[in-house]
C-alpha cells in the first residue's frame, strides 16, 4: 500500500471543500472576464458612435459645399 501524498485531501468533506473552492475561483474569474468584456464593448460602442457622428457631419458639410446639380435636358425625339 502506498503512503498518502502530502496535501491530498483524505476525507470526502475535504474533497468537497476543495471542489467548492475551485468552483468559486472559476466563477470569480468568469465574472471578471465578463466585466472586462462589457467594458471593452461599451468603449468600442462609444468610439463607433462618435465616428458615425463625425462621418454624418462630414457628409452634411460635403452636401452643402457640393456644386448644384444641372437640370436634365429633355430629349427632343419623343418618337
Secondary structure as UniProt FT lines:
FT   TURN            6..7
FT   HELIX           12..65
//
